[in-house]
Amino acid sequence: MTFPLLDGYRGAPKVDVAAPVQLLLRVSQLAEGNPEIAEMDLNAVIVHANGVAVVDSRVRLQTALPEKLPGTR
């Protein structure tokens, strides 16, 4: 039930709904390319008419475990 809030609920301006999608894709790409990222927190994420803003973020790193070879335990 969140989309009505993004689509100009009660006279508020519509927001850039593609912006949070792009943010999620970029964060996913960042996590995929950096296996040492153990946790990531983006709080708050504010969507505007012209994009998205991340107010605060935290990233916890840990030594990446080596990938297991297929067929090994």
Predicted model as a PDB file, atoms N, CA, C, CB and O in Angstrom, pLDDT in the B-factor column:
MODEL        1                                                                  
ATOM      1  N   MET A   1       0.803  -1.195   0.000  1.00 73.00           N  
ATOM      2  CA  MET A   1       0.000   0.000   0.000  1.00 73.00           C  
ATOM      3  C   MET A   1       0.852   1.267   0.000  1.00 73.00           C  
ATOM      4  CB  MET A   1      -0.917  -0.006   1.186  1.00 73.00           C  
ATOM      5  O   MET A   1       0.345   2.350   0.292  1.00 73.00           O  
ATOM      6  N   THR A   2       2.128   1.145  -0.321  1.00 83.00           N  
ATOM      7  CA  THR A   2       3.020   2.292  -0.294  1.00 83.00           C  
ATOM      8  C   THR A   2       2.954   3.120  -1.567  1.00 83.00           C  
ATOM      9  CB  THR A   2       4.426   1.836  -0.064  1.00 83.00           C  
ATOM     10  O   THR A   2       3.177   4.329  -1.523  1.00 83.00           O  
ATOM     11  N   PHE A   3       2.653   2.498  -2.697  1.00 87.00           N  
ATOM     12  CA  PHE A   3       2.708   3.220  -3.962  1.00 87.00           C  
ATOM     13  C   PHE A   3       1.851   4.483  -3.983  1.00 87.00           C  
ATOM     14  CB  PHE A   3       2.280   2.315  -5.070  1.00 87.00           C  
ATOM     15  O   PHE A   3       2.301   5.480  -4.547  1.00 87.00           O  
ATOM     16  N   PRO A   4       0.660   4.510  -3.414  1.00 89.00           N  
ATOM     17  CA  PRO A   4      -0.100   5.776  -3.427  1.00 89.00           C  
ATOM     18  C   PRO A   4       0.667   6.939  -2.794  1.00 89.00           C  
ATOM     19  CB  PRO A   4      -1.423   5.592  -2.695  1.00 89.00           C  
ATOM     20  O   PRO A   4       0.484   8.084  -3.208  1.00 89.00           O  
ATOM     21  N   LEU A   5       1.517   6.674  -1.807  1.00 87.00           N  
ATOM     22  CA  LEU A   5       2.322   7.735  -1.199  1.00 87.00           C  
ATOM     23  C   LEU A   5       3.341   8.290  -2.190  1.00 87.00           C  
ATOM     24  CB  LEU A   5       3.037   7.212   0.053  1.00 87.00           C  
ATOM     25  O   LEU A   5       3.691   9.468  -2.132  1.00 87.00           O  
ATOM     26  N   LEU A   6       3.816   7.441  -3.098  1.00 89.00           N  
ATOM     27  CA  LEU A   6       4.796   7.863  -4.097  1.00 89.00           C  
ATOM     28  C   LEU A   6       4.143   8.544  -5.293  1.00 89.00           C  
ATOM     29  CB  LEU A   6       5.604   6.670  -4.568  1.00 89.00           C  
ATOM     30  O   LEU A   6       4.798   9.270  -6.041  1.00 89.00           O  
ATOM     31  N   ASP A   7       2.859   8.307  -5.464  1.00 91.00           N  
ATOM     32  CA  ASP A   7       2.142   8.771  -6.652  1.00 91.00           C  
ATOM     33  C   ASP A   7       1.337  10.053  -6.401  1.00 91.00           C  
ATOM     34  CB  ASP A   7       1.215   7.681  -7.144  1.00 91.00           C  
ATOM     35  O   ASP A   7       0.362  10.319  -7.105  1.00 91.00           O  
ATOM     36  N   GLY A   8       1.735  10.833  -5.416  1.00 90.00           N  
ATOM     37  CA  GLY A   8       1.069  12.113  -5.184  1.00 90.00           C  
ATOM     38  C   GLY A   8      -0.126  12.016  -4.263  1.00 90.00           C  
ATOM     39  O   GLY A   8      -1.178  12.580  -4.565  1.00 90.00           O  
ATOM     40  N   TYR A   9       0.003  11.324  -3.159  1.00 88.00           N  
ATOM     41  CA  TYR A   9      -1.073  11.125  -2.192  1.00 88.00           C  
ATOM     42  C   TYR A   9      -1.494  12.447  -1.556  1.00 88.00           C  
ATOM     43  CB  TYR A   9      -0.638  10.136  -1.110  1.00 88.00           C  
ATOM     44  O   TYR A   9      -0.655  13.209  -1.076  1.00 88.00           O  
ATOM     45  N   ARG A  10      -2.789  12.707  -1.556  1.00 89.00           N  
ATOM     46  CA  ARG A  10      -3.387  13.893  -0.923  1.00 89.00           C  
ATOM     47  C   ARG A  10      -2.726  15.198  -1.347  1.00 89.00           C  
ATOM     48  CB  ARG A  10      -3.308  13.765   0.577  1.00 89.00           C  
ATOM     49  O   ARG A  10      -2.473  16.077  -0.524  1.00 89.00           O  
ATOM     50  N   GLY A  11      -2.452  15.311  -2.638  1.00 90.00           N  
ATOM     51  CA  GLY A  11      -1.922  16.549  -3.164  1.00 90.00           C  
ATOM     52  C   GLY A  11      -0.413  16.709  -3.091  1.00 90.00           C  
ATOM     53  O   GLY A  11       0.129  17.699  -3.585  1.00 90.00           O  
ATOM     54  N   ALA A  12       0.271  15.751  -2.484  1.00 90.00           N  
ATOM     55  CA  ALA A  12       1.740  15.817  -2.442  1.00 90.00           C  
ATOM     56  C   ALA A  12       2.279  15.596  -3.855  1.00 90.00           C  
ATOM     57  CB  ALA A  12       2.331  14.751  -1.445  1.00 90.00           C  
ATOM     58  O   ALA A  12       1.622  14.939  -4.663  1.00 90.00           O  
ATOM     59  N   PRO A  13       3.449  16.124  -4.165  1.00 92.00           N  
ATOM     60  CA  PRO A  13       3.996  15.916  -5.511  1.00 92.00           C  
ATOM     61  C   PRO A  13       4.384  14.460  -5.732  1.00 92.00           C  
ATOM     62  CB  PRO A  13       5.213  16.819  -5.740  1.00 92.00           C  
ATOM     63  O   PRO A  13       4.792  13.765  -4.801  1.00 92.00           O  
ATOM     64  N   LYS A  14       4.252  14.008  -6.973  1.00 95.00           N  
ATOM     65  CA  LYS A  14       4.708  12.661  -7.321  1.00 95.00           C  
ATOM     66  C   LYS A  14       6.222  12.617  -7.207  1.00 95.00           C  
ATOM     67  CB  LYS A  14       4.246  12.257  -8.757  1.00 95.00           C  
ATOM     68  O   LYS A  14       6.904  13.625  -7.395  1.00 95.00           O  
ATOM     69  N   VAL A  15       6.736  11.436  -6.898  1.00 96.00           N  
ATOM     70  CA  VAL A  15       8.184  11.282  -6.752  1.00 96.00           C  
ATOM     71  C   VAL A  15       8.742  10.440  -7.894  1.00 96.00           C  
ATOM     72  CB  VAL A  15       8.531  10.639  -5.393  1.00 96.00           C  
ATOM     73  O   VAL A  15       8.000   9.815  -8.652  1.00 96.00           O  
ATOM     74  N   ASP A  16      10.044  10.442  -7.992  1.00 96.00           N  
ATOM     75  CA  ASP A  16      10.762   9.690  -9.021  1.00 96.00           C  
ATOM     76  C   ASP A  16      10.803   8.221  -8.611  1.00 96.00           C  
ATOM     77  CB  ASP A  16      12.208  10.253  -9.231  1.00 96.00           C  
ATOM     78  O   ASP A  16      11.715   7.804  -7.897  1.00 96.00           O  
ATOM     79  N   VAL A  17       9.826   7.435  -9.055  1.00 93.00           N  
ATOM     80  CA  VAL A  17       9.735   6.032  -8.633  1.00 93.00           C  
ATOM     81  C   VAL A  17      10.856   5.178  -9.197  1.00 93.00           C  
ATOM     82  CB  VAL A  17       8.406   5.451  -9.050  1.00 93.00           C  
ATOM     83  O   VAL A  17      11.104   4.089  -8.680  1.00 93.00           O  
ATOM     84  N   ALA A  18      11.543   5.632 -10.239  1.00 96.00           N  
ATOM     85  CA  ALA A  18      12.672   4.879 -10.784  1.00 96.00           C  
ATOM     86  C   ALA A  18      13.917   5.037  -9.904  1.00 96.00           C  
ATOM     87  CB  ALA A  18      12.976   5.339 -12.220  1.00 96.00           C  
ATOM     88  O   ALA A  18      14.800   4.180  -9.931  1.00 96.00           O  
ATOM     89  N   ALA A  19      13.997   6.106  -9.137  1.00 96.00           N  
ATOM     90  CA  ALA A  19      15.185   6.370  -8.324  1.00 96.00           C  
ATOM     91  C   ALA A  19      15.443   5.297  -7.264  1.00 96.00           C  
ATOM     92  CB  ALA A  19      15.049   7.711  -7.652  1.00 96.00           C  
ATOM     93  O   ALA A  19      16.585   4.851  -7.156  1.00 96.00           O  
ATOM     94  N   PRO A  20      14.457   4.853  -6.473  1.00 95.00           N  
ATOM     95  CA  PRO A  20      14.766   3.798  -5.502  1.00 95.00           C  
ATOM     96  C   PRO A  20      15.096   2.467  -6.172  1.00 95.00           C  
ATOM     97  CB  PRO A  20      13.598   3.610  -4.552  1.00 95.00           C  
ATOM     98  O   PRO A  20      15.847   1.662  -5.620  1.00 95.00           O  
ATOM     99  N   VAL A  21      14.545   2.235  -7.349  1.00 95.00           N  
ATOM    100  CA  VAL A  21      14.892   1.017  -8.091  1.00 95.00           C  
ATOM    101  C   VAL A  21      16.369   1.069  -8.459  1.00 95.00           C  
ATOM    102  CB  VAL A  21      14.008   0.862  -9.372  1.00 95.00           C  
ATOM    103  O   VAL A  21      17.087   0.085  -8.280  1.00 95.00           O  
ATOM    104  N   GLN A  22      16.829   2.210  -8.973  1.00 97.00           N  
ATOM    105  CA  GLN A  22      18.239   2.378  -9.327  1.00 97.00           C  
ATOM    106  C   GLN A  22      19.132   2.256  -8.090  1.00 97.00           C  
ATOM    107  CB  GLN A  22      18.460   3.741 -10.009  1.00 97.00           C  
ATOM    108  O   GLN A  22      20.217   1.678  -8.165  1.00 97.00           O  
ATOM    109  N   LEU A  23      18.686   2.792  -6.960  1.00 98.00           N  
ATOM    110  CA  LEU A  23      19.451   2.670  -5.722  1.00 98.00           C  
ATOM    111  C   LEU A  23      19.608   1.201  -5.341  1.00 98.00           C  
ATOM    112  CB  LEU A  23      18.768   3.451  -4.581  1.00 98.00           C  
ATOM    113  O   LEU A  23      20.711   0.768  -5.006  1.00 98.00           O  
ATOM    114  N   LEU A  24      18.533   0.437  -5.386  1.00 97.00           N  
ATOM    115  CA  LEU A  24      18.599  -0.985  -5.049  1.00 97.00           C  
ATOM    116  C   LEU A  24      19.518  -1.748  -5.994  1.00 97.00           C  
ATOM    117  CB  LEU A  24      17.206  -1.597  -5.079  1.00 97.00           C  
ATOM    118  O   LEU A  24      20.282  -2.609  -5.558  1.00 97.00           O  
ATOM    119  N   LEU A  25      19.448  -1.438  -7.276  1.00 98.00           N  
ATOM    120  CA  LEU A  25      20.320  -2.112  -8.240  1.00 98.00           C  
ATOM    121  C   LEU A  25      21.792  -1.780  -7.972  1.00 98.00           C  
ATOM    122  CB  LEU A  25      19.937  -1.712  -9.679  1.00 98.00           C  
ATOM    123  O   LEU A  25      22.652  -2.657  -8.061  1.00 98.00           O  
ATOM    124  N   ARG A  26      22.078  -0.544  -7.652  1.00 97.00           N  
ATOM    125  CA  ARG A  26      23.466  -0.143  -7.392  1.00 97.00           C  
ATOM    126  C   ARG A  26      23.996  -0.720  -6.089  1.00 97.00           C  
ATOM    127  CB  ARG A  26      23.577   1.371  -7.359  1.00 97.00           C  
ATOM    128  O   ARG A  26      25.157  -1.124  -6.015  1.00 97.00           O  
ATOM    129  N   VAL A  27      23.159  -0.761  -5.064  1.00 97.00           N  
ATOM    130  CA  VAL A  27      23.572  -1.365  -3.793  1.00 97.00           C  
ATOM    131  C   VAL A  27      23.799  -2.862  -3.988  1.00 97.00           C  
ATOM    132  CB  VAL A  27      22.506  -1.114  -2.686  1.00 97.00           C  
ATOM    133  O   VAL A  27      24.747  -3.420  -3.435  1.00 97.00           O  
ATOM    134  N   SER A  28      22.944  -3.512  -4.762  1.00 97.00           N  
ATOM    135  CA  SER A  28      23.120  -4.937  -5.046  1.00 97.00           C  
ATOM    136  C   SER A  28      24.423  -5.189  -5.788  1.00 97.00           C  
ATOM    137  CB  SER A  28      21.940  -5.471  -5.862  1.00 97.00           C  
ATOM    138  O   SER A  28      25.142  -6.140  -5.481  1.00 97.00           O  
ATOM    139  N   GLN A  29      24.731  -4.339  -6.766  1.00 97.00           N  
ATOM    140  CA  GLN A  29      25.969  -4.469  -7.519  1.00 97.00           C  
ATOM    141  C   GLN A  29      27.175  -4.246  -6.602  1.00 97.00           C  
ATOM    142  CB  GLN A  29      25.992  -3.473  -8.696  1.00 97.00           C  
ATOM    143  O   GLN A  29      28.180  -4.947  -6.718  1.00 97.00           O  
ATOM    144  N   LEU A  30      27.081  -3.284  -5.703  1.00 96.00           N  
ATOM    145  CA  LEU A  30      28.150  -3.019  -4.744  1.00 96.00           C  
ATOM    146  C   LEU A  30      28.384  -4.242  -3.856  1.00 96.00           C  
ATOM    147  CB  LEU A  30      27.812  -1.784  -3.883  1.00 96.00           C  
ATOM    148  O   LEU A  30      29.529  -4.642  -3.644  1.00 96.00           O  
ATOM    149  N   ALA A  31      27.318  -4.831  -3.340  1.00 95.00           N  
ATOM    150  CA  ALA A  31      27.427  -6.004  -2.471  1.00 95.00           C  
ATOM    151  C   ALA A  31      27.970  -7.217  -3.229  1.00 95.00           C  
ATOM    152  CB  ALA A  31      26.062  -6.337  -1.861  1.00 95.00           C  
ATOM    153  O   ALA A  31      28.788  -7.970  -2.701  1.00 95.00           O  
ATOM    154  N   GLU A  32      27.517  -7.398  -4.451  1.00 94.00           N  
ATOM    155  CA  GLU A  32      27.983  -8.529  -5.265  1.00 94.00           C  
ATOM    156  C   GLU A  32      29.469  -8.411  -5.570  1.00 94.00           C  
ATOM    157  CB  GLU A  32      27.189  -8.613  -6.574  1.00 94.00           C  
ATOM    158  O   GLU A  32      30.178  -9.417  -5.566  1.00 94.00           O  
ATOM    159  N   GLY A  33      29.943  -7.225  -5.827  1.00 94.00           N  
ATOM    160  CA  GLY A  33      31.340  -7.024  -6.182  1.00 94.00           C  
ATOM    161  C   GLY A  33      32.285  -6.913  -4.998  1.00 94.00           C  
ATOM    162  O   GLY A  33      33.501  -6.865  -5.181  1.00 94.00           O  
ATOM    163  N   ASN A  34      31.747  -6.873  -3.795  1.00 94.00           N  
ATOM    164  CA  ASN A  34      32.564  -6.719  -2.585  1.00 94.00           C  
ATOM    165  C   ASN A  34      32.117  -7.719  -1.535  1.00 94.00           C  
ATOM    166  CB  ASN A  34      32.471  -5.276  -2.029  1.00 94.00           C  
ATOM    167  O   ASN A  34      31.340  -7.369  -0.646  1.00 94.00           O  
ATOM    168  N   PRO A  35      32.591  -8.961  -1.617  1.00 91.00           N  
ATOM    169  CA  PRO A  35      32.116  -9.997  -0.692  1.00 91.00           C  
ATOM    170  C   PRO A  35      32.474  -9.741   0.769  1.00 91.00           C  
ATOM    171  CB  PRO A  35      32.672 -11.321  -1.103  1.00 91.00           C  
ATOM    172  O   PRO A  35      31.954 -10.418   1.656  1.00 91.00           O  
ATOM    173  N   GLU A  36      33.363  -8.764   1.036  1.00 93.00           N  
ATOM    174  CA  GLU A  36      33.693  -8.447   2.425  1.00 93.00           C  
ATOM    175  C   GLU A  36      32.603  -7.624   3.108  1.00 93.00           C  
ATOM    176  CB  GLU A  36      35.009  -7.698   2.486  1.00 93.00           C  
ATOM    177  O   GLU A  36      32.682  -7.397   4.316  1.00 93.00           O  
ATOM    178  N   ILE A  37      31.596  -7.175   2.374  1.00 94.00           N  
ATOM    179  CA  ILE A  37      30.473  -6.468   2.994  1.00 94.00           C  
ATOM    180  C   ILE A  37      29.585  -7.499   3.684  1.00 94.00           C  
ATOM    181  CB  ILE A  37      29.660  -5.641   1.932  1.00 94.00           C  
ATOM    182  O   ILE A  37      28.970  -8.348   3.038  1.00 94.00           O  
ATOM    183  N   ALA A  38      29.533  -7.404   5.007  1.00 94.00           N  
ATOM    184  CA  ALA A  38      28.722  -8.338   5.791  1.00 94.00           C  
ATOM    185  C   ALA A  38      27.328  -7.784   6.037  1.00 94.00           C  
ATOM    186  CB  ALA A  38      29.403  -8.648   7.122  1.00 94.00           C  
ATOM    187  O   ALA A  38      26.351  -8.532   6.032  1.00 94.00           O  
ATOM    188  N   GLU A  39      27.230  -6.473   6.254  1.00 96.00           N  
ATOM    189  CA  GLU A  39      25.946  -5.821   6.508  1.00 96.00           C  
ATOM    190  C   GLU A  39      25.973  -4.415   5.929  1.00 96.00           C  
ATOM    191  CB  GLU A  39      25.631  -5.782   8.028  1.00 96.00           C  
ATOM    192  O   GLU A  39      27.023  -3.779   5.828  1.00 96.00           O  
ATOM    193  N   MET A  40      24.789  -3.950   5.553  1.00 97.00           N  
ATOM    194  CA  MET A  40      24.659  -2.576   5.071  1.00 97.00           C  
ATOM    195  C   MET A  40      23.314  -2.039   5.549  1.00 97.00           C  
ATOM    196  CB  MET A  40      24.778  -2.500   3.502  1.00 97.00           C  
ATOM    197  O   MET A  40      22.290  -2.715   5.450  1.00 97.00           O  
ATOM    198  N   ASP A  41      23.335  -0.826   6.062  1.00 98.00           N  
ATOM    199  CA  ASP A  41      22.115  -0.192   6.556  1.00 98.00           C  
ATOM    200  C   ASP A  41      22.015   1.205   5.940  1.00 98.00           C  
ATOM    201  CB  ASP A  41      22.106  -0.120   8.124  1.00 98.00           C  
ATOM    202  O   ASP A  41      22.913   2.028   6.114  1.00 98.00           O  
ATOM    203  N   LEU A  42      20.937   1.465   5.231  1.00 97.00           N  
ATOM    204  CA  LEU A  42      20.665   2.788   4.672  1.00 97.00           C  
ATOM    205  C   LEU A  42      19.417   3.314   5.375  1.00 97.00           C  
ATOM    206  CB  LEU A  42      20.472   2.736   3.095  1.00 97.00           C  
ATOM    207  O   LEU A  42      18.324   2.773   5.204  1.00 97.00           O  
ATOM    208  N   ASN A  43      19.588   4.380   6.172  1.00 96.00           N  
ATOM    209  CA  ASN A  43      18.476   4.838   6.982  1.00 96.00           C  
ATOM    210  C   ASN A  43      18.612   6.341   7.198  1.00 96.00           C  
ATOM    211  CB  ASN A  43      18.423   4.081   8.335  1.00 96.00           C  
ATOM    212  O   ASN A  43      19.585   6.757   7.826  1.00 96.00           O  
ATOM    213  N   ALA A  44      17.799   7.089   6.769  1.00 95.00           N  
ATOM    214  CA  ALA A  44      16.575   6.882   6.007  1.00 95.00           C  
ATOM    215  C   ALA A  44      16.875   7.105   4.519  1.00 95.00           C  
ATOM    216  CB  ALA A  44      15.439   7.840   6.502  1.00 95.00           C  
ATOM    217  O   ALA A  44      17.827   7.793   4.150  1.00 95.00           O  
ATOM    218  N   VAL A  45      16.048   6.510   3.702  1.00 96.00           N  
ATOM    219  CA  VAL A  45      16.091   6.719   2.264  1.00 96.00           C  
ATOM    220  C   VAL A  45      14.868   7.568   1.926  1.00 96.00           C  
ATOM    221  CB  VAL A  45      16.106   5.346   1.460  1.00 96.00           C  
ATOM    222  O   VAL A  45      13.734   7.152   2.163  1.00 96.00           O  
ATOM    223  N   ILE A  46      15.101   8.749   1.377  1.00 95.00           N  
ATOM    224  CA  ILE A  46      14.015   9.674   1.072  1.00 95.00           C  
ATOM    225  C   ILE A  46      13.925   9.838  -0.439  1.00 95.00           C  
ATOM    226  CB  ILE A  46      14.232  11.051   1.771  1.00 95.00           C  
ATOM    227  O   ILE A  46      14.908  10.183  -1.095  1.00 95.00           O  
ATOM    228  N   VAL A  47      12.736   9.589  -0.986  1.00 94.00           N  
ATOM    229  CA  VAL A  47      12.516   9.707  -2.423  1.00 94.00           C  
ATOM    230  C   VAL A  47      11.883  11.061  -2.696  1.00 94.00           C  
ATOM    231  CB  VAL A  47      11.619   8.547  -2.961  1.00 94.00           C  
ATOM    232  O   VAL A  47      10.889  11.435  -2.073  1.00 94.00           O  
ATOM    233  N   HIS A  48      12.473  11.788  -3.635  1.00 93.00           N  
ATOM    234  CA  HIS A  48      12.007  13.116  -4.017  1.00 93.00           C  
ATOM    235  C   HIS A  48      11.491  13.089  -5.450  1.00 93.00           C  
ATOM    236  CB  HIS A  48      13.136  14.159  -3.865  1.00 93.00           C  
ATOM    237  O   HIS A  48      11.534  12.057  -6.119  1.00 93.00           O  
ATOM    238  N   ALA A  49      11.015  14.206  -5.898  1.00 94.00           N  
ATOM    239  CA  ALA A  49      10.549  14.316  -7.280  1.00 94.00           C  
ATOM    240  C   ALA A  49      11.694  14.181  -8.275  1.00 94.00           C  
ATOM    241  CB  ALA A  49       9.839  15.643  -7.490  1.00 94.00           C  
ATOM    242  O   ALA A  49      11.475  13.784  -9.419  1.00 94.00           O  
ATOM    243  N   ASN A  50      12.911  14.508  -7.852  1.00 95.00           N  
ATOM    244  CA  ASN A  50      14.056  14.473  -8.751  1.00 95.00           C  
ATOM    245  C   ASN A  50      15.138  13.493  -8.317  1.00 95.00           C  
ATOM    246  CB  ASN A  50      14.643  15.840  -8.864  1.00 95.00           C  
ATOM    247  O   ASN A  50      16.308  13.701  -8.639  1.00 95.00           O  
ATOM    248  N   GLY A  51      14.788  12.446  -7.607  1.00 96.00           N  
ATOM    249  CA  GLY A  51      15.790  11.456  -7.224  1.00 96.00           C  
ATOM    250  C   GLY A  51      15.560  10.911  -5.834  1.00 96.00           C  
ATOM    251  O   GLY A  51      14.449  10.935  -5.305  1.00 96.00           O  
ATOM    252  N   VAL A  52      16.641  10.418  -5.259  1.00 97.00           N  
ATOM    253  CA  VAL A  52      16.583   9.777  -3.954  1.00 97.00           C  
ATOM    254  C   VAL A  52      17.769  10.256  -3.120  1.00 97.00           C  
ATOM    255  CB  VAL A  52      16.585   8.223  -4.090  1.00 97.00           C  
ATOM    256  O   VAL A  52      18.835  10.551  -3.661  1.00 97.00           O  
ATOM    257  N   ALA A  53      17.580  10.332  -1.806  1.00 97.00           N  
ATOM    258  CA  ALA A  53      18.653  10.738  -0.900  1.00 97.00           C  
ATOM    259  C   ALA A  53      18.779   9.703   0.209  1.00 97.00           C  
ATOM    260  CB  ALA A  53      18.386  12.155  -0.307  1.00 97.00           C  
ATOM    261  O   ALA A  53      17.785   9.283   0.802  1.00 97.00           O  
ATOM    262  N   VAL A  54      20.007   9.303   0.476  1.00 98.00           N  
ATOM    263  CA  VAL A  54      20.292   8.425   1.613  1.00 98.00           C  
ATOM    264  C   VAL A  54      20.816   9.330   2.717  1.00 98.00           C  
ATOM    265  CB  VAL A  54      21.334   7.273   1.245  1.00 98.00           C  
ATOM    266  O   VAL A  54      21.874   9.943   2.576  1.00 98.00           O  
ATOM    267  N   VAL A  55      20.079   9.411   3.807  1.00 98.00           N  
ATOM    268  CA  VAL A  55      20.417  10.323   4.893  1.00 98.00           C  
ATOM    269  C   VAL A  55      21.617   9.816   5.681  1.00 98.00           C  
ATOM    270  CB  VAL A  55      19.221  10.511   5.821  1.00 98.00           C  
ATOM    271  O   VAL A  55      22.499  10.599   6.033  1.00 98.00           O  
ATOM    272  N   ASP A  56      21.662   8.532   5.961  1.00 98.00           N  
ATOM    273  CA  ASP A  56      22.741   7.942   6.743  1.00 98.00           C  
ATOM    274  C   ASP A  56      22.947   6.519   6.259  1.00 98.00           C  
ATOM    275  CB  ASP A  56      22.428   7.978   8.274  1.00 98.00           C  
ATOM    276  O   ASP A  56      21.997   5.844   5.862  1.00 98.00           O  
ATOM    277  N   SER A  57      24.189   6.070   6.292  1.00 97.00           N  
ATOM    278  CA  SER A  57      24.462   4.683   5.912  1.00 97.00           C  
ATOM    279  C   SER A  57      25.569   4.128   6.783  1.00 97.00           C  
ATOM    280  CB  SER A  57      24.845   4.580   4.417  1.00 97.00           C  
ATOM    281  O   SER A  57      26.443   4.857   7.254  1.00 97.00           O  
ATOM    282  N   ARG A  58      25.513   2.816   6.986  1.00 98.00           N  
ATOM    283  CA  ARG A  58      26.540   2.107   7.736  1.00 98.00           C  
ATOM    284  C   ARG A  58      26.850   0.830   6.986  1.00 98.00           C  
ATOM    285  CB  ARG A  58      26.088   1.810   9.204  1.00 98.00           C  
ATOM    286  O   ARG A  58      25.955   0.173   6.455  1.00 98.00           O  
ATOM    287  N   VAL A  59      28.119   0.486   6.948  1.00 97.00           N  
ATOM    288  CA  VAL A  59      28.552  -0.746   6.305  1.00 97.00           C  
ATOM    289  C   VAL A  59      29.482  -1.464   7.266  1.00 97.00           C  
ATOM    290  CB  VAL A  59      29.254  -0.466   4.933  1.00 97.00           C  
ATOM    291  O   VAL A  59      30.416  -0.868   7.803  1.00 97.00           O  
ATOM    292  N   ARG A  60      29.221  -2.757   7.483  1.00 96.00           N  
ATOM    293  CA  ARG A  60      30.104  -3.582   8.320  1.00 96.00           C  
ATOM    294  C   ARG A  60      30.834  -4.539   7.408  1.00 96.00           C  
ATOM    295  CB  ARG A  60      29.306  -4.358   9.430  1.00 96.00           C  
ATOM    296  O   ARG A  60      30.223  -5.246   6.606  1.00 96.00           O  
ATOM    297  N   LEU A  61      32.161  -4.555   7.541  1.00 96.00           N  
ATOM    298  CA  LEU A  61      32.985  -5.426   6.717  1.00 96.00           C  
ATOM    299  C   LEU A  61      33.511  -6.587   7.543  1.00 96.00           C  
ATOM    300  CB  LEU A  61      34.144  -4.645   6.092  1.00 96.00           C  
ATOM    301  O   LEU A  61      33.684  -6.477   8.756  1.00 96.00           O  
ATOM    302  N   GLN A  62      33.760  -7.688   6.874  1.00 94.00           N  
ATOM    303  CA  GLN A  62      34.437  -8.821   7.495  1.00 94.00           C  
ATOM    304  C   GLN A  62      35.252  -9.517   6.425  1.00 94.00           C  
ATOM    305  CB  GLN A  62      33.422  -9.806   8.162  1.00 94.00           C  
ATOM    306  O   GLN A  62      34.987  -9.369   5.232  1.00 94.00           O  
ATOM    307  N   THR A  63      36.237 -10.268   6.854  1.00 89.00           N  
ATOM    308  CA  THR A  63      37.077 -10.974   5.900  1.00 89.00           C  
ATOM    309  C   THR A  63      36.222 -11.919   5.079  1.00 89.00           C  
ATOM    310  CB  THR A  63      38.204 -11.741   6.615  1.00 89.00           C  
ATOM    311  O   THR A  63      35.464 -12.725   5.619  1.00 89.00           O  
ATOM    312  N   ALA A  64      36.355 -11.808   3.775  1.00 70.00           N  
ATOM    313  CA  ALA A  64      35.564 -12.662   2.882  1.00 70.00           C  
ATOM    314  C   ALA A  64      36.078 -14.092   2.970  1.00 70.00           C  
ATOM    315  CB  ALA A  64      35.624 -12.148   1.412  1.00 70.00           C  
ATOM    316  O   ALA A  64      37.286 -14.327   2.962  1.00 70.00           O  
ATOM    317  N   LEU A  65      35.163 -15.034   3.053  1.00 70.00           N  
ATOM    318  CA  LEU A  65      35.522 -16.444   3.055  1.00 70.00           C  
ATOM    319  C   LEU A  65      35.831 -16.878   1.632  1.00 70.00           C  
ATOM    320  CB  LEU A  65      34.389 -17.307   3.661  1.00 70.00           C  
ATOM    321  O   LEU A  65      35.181 -16.420   0.693  1.00 70.00           O  
ATOM    322  N   PRO A  66      36.816 -17.756   1.458  1.00 72.00           N  
ATOM    323  CA  PRO A  66      37.104 -18.227   0.104  1.00 72.00           C  
ATOM    324  C   PRO A  66      35.923 -19.039  -0.432  1.00 72.00           C  
ATOM    325  CB  PRO A  66      38.400 -19.077   0.086  1.00 72.00           C  
ATOM    326  O   PRO A  66      35.231 -19.736   0.311  1.00 72.00           O  
ATOM    327  N   GLU A  67      35.720 -18.926  -1.735  1.00 72.00           N  
ATOM    328  CA  GLU A  67      34.635 -19.676  -2.346  1.00 72.00           C  
ATOM    329  C   GLU A  67      34.978 -21.153  -2.374  1.00 72.00           C  
ATOM    330  CB  GLU A  67      34.346 -19.165  -3.762  1.00 72.00           C  
ATOM    331  O   GLU A  67      36.123 -21.527  -2.630  1.00 72.00           O  
ATOM    332  N   LYS A  68      33.983 -21.996  -2.108  1.00 75.00           N  
ATOM    333  CA  LYS A  68      34.195 -23.432  -2.149  1.00 75.00           C  
ATOM    334  C   LYS A  68      34.166 -23.900  -3.600  1.00 75.00           C  
ATOM    335  CB  LYS A  68      33.128 -24.174  -1.304  1.00 75.00           C  
ATOM    336  O   LYS A  68      33.388 -23.411  -4.419  1.00 75.00           O  
ATOM    337  N   LEU A  69      35.016 -24.838  -3.884  1.00 74.00           N  
ATOM    338  CA  LEU A  69      35.014 -25.408  -5.227  1.00 74.00           C  
ATOM    339  C   LEU A  69      33.826 -26.343  -5.374  1.00 74.00           C  
ATOM    340  CB  LEU A  69      36.339 -26.155  -5.516  1.00 74.00           C  
ATOM    341  O   LEU A  69      33.420 -26.982  -4.403  1.00 74.00           O  
ATOM    342  N   PRO A  70      33.262 -26.434  -6.577  1.00 76.00           N  
ATOM    343  CA  PRO A  70      32.139 -27.372  -6.784  1.00 76.00           C  
ATOM    344  C   PRO A  70      32.542 -28.789  -6.413  1.00 76.00           C  
ATOM    345  CB  PRO A  70      31.657 -27.331  -8.249  1.00 76.00           C  
ATOM    346  O   PRO A  70      33.621 -29.253  -6.782  1.00 76.00           O  
ATOM    347  N   GLY A  71      31.685 -29.463  -5.695  1.00 78.00           N  
ATOM    348  CA  GLY A  71      31.926 -30.851  -5.305  1.00 78.00           C  
ATOM    349  C   GLY A  71      32.690 -31.001  -4.005  1.00 78.00           C  
ATOM    350  O   GLY A  71      32.967 -32.126  -3.588  1.00 78.00           O  
ATOM    351  N   THR A  72      33.046 -29.883  -3.338  1.00 72.00           N  
ATOM    352  CA  THR A  72      33.735 -29.972  -2.059  1.00 72.00           C  
ATOM    353  C   THR A  72      32.777 -29.616  -0.940  1.00 72.00           C  
ATOM    354  CB  THR A  72      34.969 -29.051  -2.032  1.00 72.00           C  
ATOM    355  O   THR A  72      31.727 -29.016  -1.169  1.00 72.00           O  
ATOM    356  N   ARG A  73      33.145 -29.986   0.253  1.00 68.00           N  
ATOM    357  CA  ARG A  73      32.298 -29.713   1.414  1.00 68.00           C  
ATOM    358  C   ARG A  73      32.829 -28.573   2.220  1.00 68.00           C  
ATOM    359  CB  ARG A  73      32.172 -30.931   2.285  1.00 68.00           C  
ATOM    360  O   ARG A  73      32.238 -28.207   3.236  1.00 68.00           O  
TER     361      ARG A  73                                                      
ENDMDL                                                                          
END                                                                             
